[in-house]
Each structure stands twice: as structure tokens, then as C-alpha cells.
Amino acid sequence: MQPLPGIRIRRLRLAGIDRSYDVDFTKDQRVHNLSVVAGAFSSGKTAVLEFIAYGLGAKKHPRHPEVLRKVRSCLLEVELSGEPYVIERSVGEPSKVAFVHRGTLDRPAPSRPESRPIDPPGSPESLSALLLGHCKLEGVQLREAPTNRESRTDPLSFRDLMVLAFLPNERVADRNFLFENEFMRKHKLKQVVDVVFGVHDDRAVELGQRIRELGVRLNHAKAELTAARAFVQEQSDPPSLADALTPESYEREVAEINEQLRVLDAEAQAGTGFAGRLRQDHKRAAQNSSRAAGVLRDCETQLARMLPLRAQYADDLLKLGMLAEARRLFDPLSVTTCPACLNRLPAPPSAEDGQCSMCRHDLPHRDEDLTLGSADLSRTVEESRLDVAAEIRSTKARLKEITTYIEGLDVSLGVLKLQAENAALDEEQAAAALDEATAPSVSPFLAARDDLHRRREEALRRLQHAESSTKLHEGLSRRAATVERHEAQITRLREELERLGDVAQDRDRVIGRISGRYGELLRQWRYPKLSQPIIDTNLTPFVRGDSYREASSGARTLLTLAWQLAVFEVAVETSAAHPGFLMIDSPQKNLGHGGTLDAAIADAIAIDDFYRHLNTWLAEHGDGAQLIIVDNSPPDLVEGNVVVRFSRNEDRPPYGLIDDETSTEEDAL
């Protein structure tokens, strides 16, 4: 089956720190041709489409508080010309780089992701160039002044093309739907439509420029391919060895070895089960040895602490003895010599009538003999009350107790050392008995285990080498595919250049076909009082002879939907260079949901007709096309096409796109 050109959306994943939030547009690994995202107001439906656009290169992404709190990156799984790819961009500050890798979200390819800049879009390495290449539009240049052949040109960007692939809510029923108030954007829209259908002015010149540009890119890609092949040839083993086994084979080998190790361990445990009693004996001996060593260690610690304490008490006892001796020597000493002339006093000093007999100073009322310092009132109460003999007796008693305790520890230390040595010896004997009993059974297992470990290390080394080789060949295949794509594009452009006819007539035919489809859609939707439904050469839709800008709000909803669908359907039917998918936000706007109700239109229009047409067209003419619709309340007709329904009710999950954010801002505060 020939792969479909263009782009198809498979899955959207918003990756957070703890978990991810997915929206799947596939069924049985195939893309839904019609997917409906339904749900309540303000539940994240529009954010689904905006994140898809962000993954395809849009400059901004939704910045709702719950998104910024929970989401760290946006991953978009797409099909590019039938091949699955994943595009990843960071969330927070809009990223300037996208990472693209082959494969799906669940099974990425082993090759490293490509780094694709978002700007400038005209760069051959940009994300825009990759996406445009799969839409057959790579290298297209748009003139800034269409009537001036010497006008400066700008490269077509995929963001320019998204105008035909994404109809956001704000453009539905908008009076400025075709950017009438922005000349350059309206001019670029016309150019994009002409480019998609291949009917723009200077087509021959533009084709020639694209062929030359693609020729330069082709030569560059061939040079890269040649260099990559030389590098791979230098780094890889000979083909007979390199291709012998794939990484999957080595992974199976490693898994088999791990299983053998598990079985071997089980057999070793079963084979040594008879030694259970010996293991218990060894365990008890080890516990006894540990306990005895602990008791010995405690005894040694206590002894080490008590010896300094005994020395301290002995020192205190010595000091108290010196104090007692000093008192015995000095306190009884009486004054018998005059301190001035050193002659012997006729009588010892005494207190007479409250005065000292020597100096006649007043003394406390007492009459007695005075000894040296006995009338000194500055002596402290503690000094006067100190009983040295009592302190000496108390210190001697404590010293004796400590000495007795230390002697006891010293005696028990020898016993504890002997017990610890015996316990350690018992443990050694129990371990030796266990080893002697189990060695004959365990030794073969140990040898086998060592061999399995060696084989596993070798298999892991070969697996790493094979994975590196696979990545090198993946890069080689990617460069070869780029060369083939450029060659196919150049061939197609040359064929198109040869059969190029009258561009003006071709454009009239295309606009006429789009205009006819526009009228058919309005008739199927039972547009009231329909007459003269046309799209003019400036792409402006008319009805009843008036521009869409003159219609009511509900009527503008139908006219803008009909314009967008007409361009999309004709592009798919004629195999034009359209991406192949279309996203529409709120097709019931102004028809009874999500806006001001236009009663006249709402009474005449049934939304079932809109969805019935989509199903019919997809079945008859839209094979491979993809439509993604966001709608608050789609009819039962498309219930089977609803891929997700957000309830904004905690009792009916999912609550919203970020389904674990169920509180309001006031609750969060």
C-alpha cells in the first residue's frame, strides 16, 4: 500500500514530573479519520488543538495555571508520509528547538533524536522544512509584492500552511476571517492557497528555483551520506561479524543468562538445604560471640573511665591532708612578739572592754585572749564552717568504694576475655563445620555462576556494540532517505514543469471547484434562503450577493466553516499539497452553544447535517484524510467518534485535559 503523503496526528502527550496526560487519535494503531474532543466549557478542549499546533511549530502554547504547574514538555506523535515520528518541545518558555525522532511514544527508535530549530523556517534543518517536505512544498518562496517580478521573496513556513489546517475558535464567524484588516496576511493567505493547488503566478520560475535549491540540498545530502558511509565502514566490524546478531538477539541472550542464574541460585539453595541445622548453630555461635565481645568491650570501657576518677579522688585526699596540716600549724599560733619592734610582749593580746589590747580598736563584745587573725571579720562563713576531718573521711570512703569496684572489674575482665575468646572459637568451629558440609555441594554452583557472570558481561559488551552499530546504520539510513526524498522531489518538480500550462486558467478552475463545493455544503446544511453562494477570485465567500462580512453571527459560522471545508475537501480530492488534516474548534459557535445564539440560523440548521456530511465525505472521497473537531456537545450521530470527553466533574473522570487539577484558583489559594 502506497504511504499517504502529508501529516496525520496520532497522539498528544503532555509529560509532567510525576505523570503524563494523553489524548489518543488512533484505534487499533490506525488514525481515526474523524475524531471529536467533547466536554464541558473550560475543560481543556481547545488546549488539545493548540498543543498540536505547538508541536507542529507554533510560537506559543496554552499558558493556563494548571498547565504551567503540571506540564514540562509536549510530545506529538505524527505520521509523516506514513512513517511514525515523535516531535518534542519543552513547555514553559516556548522552545526555539524541537527534537524529532523516529518511532512512536511507546516504542521510540534507537537512533538519537534530531534537533530541529523552529526559526528561521527557511533553514533546511528547521522543523518547518521537515514538515513541508512531507507536504511536497519544501523550498517554496513567496514574493512580498505579487505584481513586482523583482520583489524580494520569503520562504514558505509551515505556520503559513496551518491557516488551511487549523480553524481556531476566534476565526469562526469572525468578520476578519480572511484577514481583511491585515494586508500582508491576506496576501499571504492567497499565496498559500495558490501554492497548495499549484496555480500561483510565476509557477515556472518558482519551480526552477525550487529545483535548483533542492539540487544544492541534494548535493549536500549526498556528501553527508558519503562521509557517513566512510565513517561507518571504519567503525564497524566486518559484515560477517557485524550482521551476525542483532541487538534483539543479544538482549535475548542476556535474558536467558539471567534466567539461568536464577535457576542456578534456586538449585544451590535447594542443594544445601540439608545444612540447615549447621546454619542455625553457626548463627547462634555468631550471636554468642558478638554478645561476649560486647560485654567485654563494656567492661574495658568502664575500667578506662574509673581509673582517672580514682586518681582524682586520691589527689583530692592529698589536698585535704595538706589543708588539715596547715591548720594545725598556723591556727593555734599566738601573738607573742610585737610586729613593730620585734620585742617580746609582756602579755598576749586580748579583748578588753570591747577593744584590742594592742591597737585599741573596737572589737565585738567579747572578752578573751586573741590569737592571730581570730578577730578577722572578713573570713567567709564557708571557711569558718569547713570541717576538714569530715571531708577527709568522706573522700576516703568514696575512694575505697571506687578502688573496690575497679578491683572487681579487673578480676571480671580476665573472665570476660576468656569467654569472648571461647565464643569466637566456637563461631569459627561452626563456620568451618558449615563450610566443610556445604563445600562439595556449593563449589560446582560457584564455578557455574562465575562462568555465567562472565558470559553475561561478554553478552552485555556485544549488546552495547550492536546498539552503537545499529544507531550508526540508522543515521546512515536517515541520510539515504533524505537523498531519496530530494531526488524524488526534483523528479516530480521537473515533470510538473514539463506539463505546466496556463496558470490563470488553472487557477480559475480550482477557484471554481472550491466555490462549487462551498455552495454544496451550504445546501446540505440547509442554509436559509440560499442564493448565489460563490467564492470570488480573492477567495472571499459570498451569499445572496453580499460578502460574508454582512451576514449575521450564526450565518458567518456556517460560511466560514463551508469555506474552510471546501478548500480542504478539494485539496484532498485533487491530491494537492495540503497537510491532509484539518482541526476545527467549536463548529456550533453562535448556533446554540458557546456564544450569542442566532435564532434565525439555529432554527433552520441542524448540527447533525454538519457531522453527517463529514462522515459521508470521508467514506466516499476522504480516504486517508483526518478531521479533528472540538465541540461542547456533539450529537449522538458521532458518539462513536468521540476520542475523549472532559466532564469538569470529579465523579466522572476525566475532569479535563490536566485531569488531576480539579480545584479552582480560589481553592488553590
Secondary structure, 3 states (H helix, E strand, C coil): CCCCCCEEEEEEEEEECCCEEEEECEECCEECCEEEEEECCCCCHHHHHHHHHHHCCCCCCCCCHHHHHHEEEEEEEEEECCEEEEEEEECCCCCCEEEEEEECCCCECCCCCEEEECCCCCCCCCHHHHHHHCCCCCCCEEECCCCCCCCCEEECCHHHHHHHCEECCCCCCCCCCCCCCCHHHHHHHHHHHHHHHCCCCCHHHHHHHHHHHHHHHHHHHHHHHHHHHHHHHHHCCCHHHHCCCCHHHHHHHHHHHHHHHHHHHHHHHHHCHHHHHHHHHHHHHHHHHHHHHHHHHHHHHHHHHHHHHHHHHHHHHHHHHHHHHHHHHHCCCECCECCCCCCECCCCCEEECCEECCCCCECCCCCCECECCCCCCCCCHHHHHCCHHHHHHHHHHHHHHHHHHHHHHHHHHHHHHHHHHHHHHHHHHHHHHHHHHHHHHHHHHHHHHHHHHHHHHHHHHHHHHHHHHHHHHHHHHHHHHHHHHHHHHHHHHHHHHHCCCCHHHHHHHHHHHHHHHHHHHHHHCCCCCCCCCEECCCCCEEECCEEHHHCCHHHHHHHHHHHHHHHHHHHHHCCCCCCCEEEEECCCECCCECCCCCHHHHHHCCHHHHHHHHHHHHHHCCCCCEEEEEECCCCHHHHHHEEEEECCCCCCCCCCCCCCCCCCHHHHC
